[in-house]
Amino acid sequence: MVEKLKKIDPTLAELIASEIARQQKTLDLIPSECLVPPEVLQVLGSPLVNKYSEGEPGKRYYPGNEYYDKIEKLAQGRAKKVFGAGENWQVNVQCLSGTPANLAVYFGLLNPGDTILGMSLSSGGHLSHGHKVSLSGRIFNSVKYEVGSDGHLDFDQIEKIAEASQPKIIVSGFSAFPHRVDFQRFGEIAKKVGAWHLADISHIAGLVAASQHASPFLHADVVTTTTHKTLNGPRAAIVFAKKKIAEKINRTIFPGLQGGPHNNKIAAIALALKIAQTDEFRTSQHQIVKSAKVLAENLMSLGFKLVGDGTDTHLMLVNLRNKDISGQEAEKLLEKAGILANRNSIPQDKNPYSPSGIRLGTPSITFRGMKEKEVKQIAVWINRVITKKENPQQIREEVEELCQKFPIY
Ligand SMILES: Cc1ncc(COP(=O)(O)O)c(C=O)c1O
C-alpha cells in the first residue's frame, strides 16, 4: 500500500511507513489499544467508503443501498449473537465512536439538567461519563462516585449517593478500573432509584464476548461499547438498547448527532464480530487476562504498588507515589525505552494534569503473540527504567530485539 502511495504522495507515504515501523519497534501497553487483524484493515480501506446511506436498513435517504442494508443487518445480528443480547434488545452499529455513543444515550433519554451518576475520572471513569469538560457534564448535572481507598467499589456508598442525587442514568463500566464490574449490583441500585442503567463495556467488550467477564445484559437498560479496544475491531461503537427506549436513542444518533454512517467501519465491525466467535479469539482474551495477572504479580514482586493490589481484567494501574516519579515522567522515560504506557490519575489524585500513576494493559502485546515469558521480561524492563533509572536507550535496544520476534503483521 505504501509503495503505491509513494508515487502520488511521498510525504504521506513516508509518514505512514514511519508509523508502521514505530508500531513494529514498540511495545504497546496502552490497554485501550489493540492490533486489528489485516482483514479488518482491508475492509476499512475498501470501496465501501464511497457511499452515503443515511437512515437505517430498508429505510434509507439515498438509493443504491441494497448491499449496505445487508452488511448493516449482518453487523447487528452478529452483535446480538456475540454478546447474547436477547429478543428485547435493539442494536445500533452506526456510532462513530464511544463518546458519541454515550452522548446519544444521554441526549436520547434525558433532558438538559437531568442527573447522570458516573465514576470520577480519578477513580477510573471516562470523560463521557459526566466529566465537566465533556458535553455529558456540561449539559447534564453530573454526580460522581469514587472507588474506596482499597481501590474497589463501595456499593453501599454508591447506593447512598444514588438515593441522595436521584439520577436519571447510572453509568457503570470504566476506563481505568482493573477489577471485574458487578453489573448486577449497579442494576439493582438503578432500579431502586428509578434510573436507567447504562453499562459502558468499551474496555472489556472482548472479555465479555469471550466469557472472561460477566455480561451486563441481564442488568442494564443500555449497553455501549467501542469496537476498537479488547474487541479488536475498527474505531467505532455499538449501542444496544432495550426495545422500549431504542427508538429515542436511534433518532439521536441519526439525525440528531450524525449524518451518513461510515459503511466501511460497519462492515469492519461485522468482520470483527465474526472473528470474535472463533476459538482463536477466545484463547487470546483468556491470554490477555492471564498475561495481565502475570505482569501485575511480577511488578508487585519488584516493589511496585498496584491500585486494588492487582488485576482480574486486561489492565492495571501502577501507583508511583512510592517511586519518586510522576506519571508523566514515567510515561516519557518508558516511551524512550520503546514501551508505551499512559500516565493516569489514581484514587486520591487531586490534579488530573499531574497524575501519580500509569496504566498498563496486555491486549496489544497478546494479539502480537506475546505470552507470560515476554510479560515477565517487560516487568523487568519497566523496573529498570522507573526504579533503577537505567539508560532507556539501552533498554530500547533490547525491546526492539523482542519486537522483531513478534511482528505486528
Ligand atoms: C469506558 C470508555 N467509554 C468510552 C470511551 C470513548 O471512546 P472514544 O475514544 O472512541 O470516544 C472510552 C475511551 O477510552 C472508554 O474507555
The ligand as a MOL file (V3000), in Angstrom:
LIG
                    3D

  0  0  0     0  0            999 V3000
M  V30 BEGIN CTAB
M  V30 COUNTS 16 16 0 0 0
M  V30 BEGIN ATOM
M  V30 1 C -15.1620 3.2960 29.1110 0
M  V30 2 C -14.9930 4.1500 27.8850 0
M  V30 3 N -16.0780 4.6600 27.2970 0
M  V30 4 C -15.9910 5.4240 26.2060 0
M  V30 5 C -14.7720 5.7300 25.6400 0
M  V30 6 C -14.7220 6.6650 24.4850 0
M  V30 7 O -14.3300 6.1090 23.3250 0
M  V30 8 P -13.8010 7.0020 22.0930 0
M  V30 9 O -12.4000 7.3470 22.4040 0
M  V30 10 O -13.9910 6.0760 20.9580 0
M  V30 11 O -14.6940 8.1990 22.0060 0
M  V30 12 C -13.6090 5.2070 26.2110 0
M  V30 13 C -12.2920 5.5080 25.6080 0
M  V30 14 O -11.2610 5.2880 26.0940 0
M  V30 15 C -13.7260 4.4030 27.3750 0
M  V30 16 O -12.6460 3.9270 27.9880 0
M  V30 END ATOM
M  V30 BEGIN BOND
M  V30 1 1 1 2
M  V30 2 1 2 3
M  V30 3 2 2 15
M  V30 4 2 3 4
M  V30 5 1 4 5
M  V30 6 1 5 6
M  V30 7 2 5 12
M  V30 8 1 6 7
M  V30 9 1 7 8
M  V30 10 2 8 9
M  V30 11 1 8 10
M  V30 12 1 8 11
M  V30 13 1 12 13
M  V30 14 1 12 15
M  V30 15 2 13 14
M  V30 16 1 15 16
M  V30 END BOND
M  V30 END CTAB
M  END
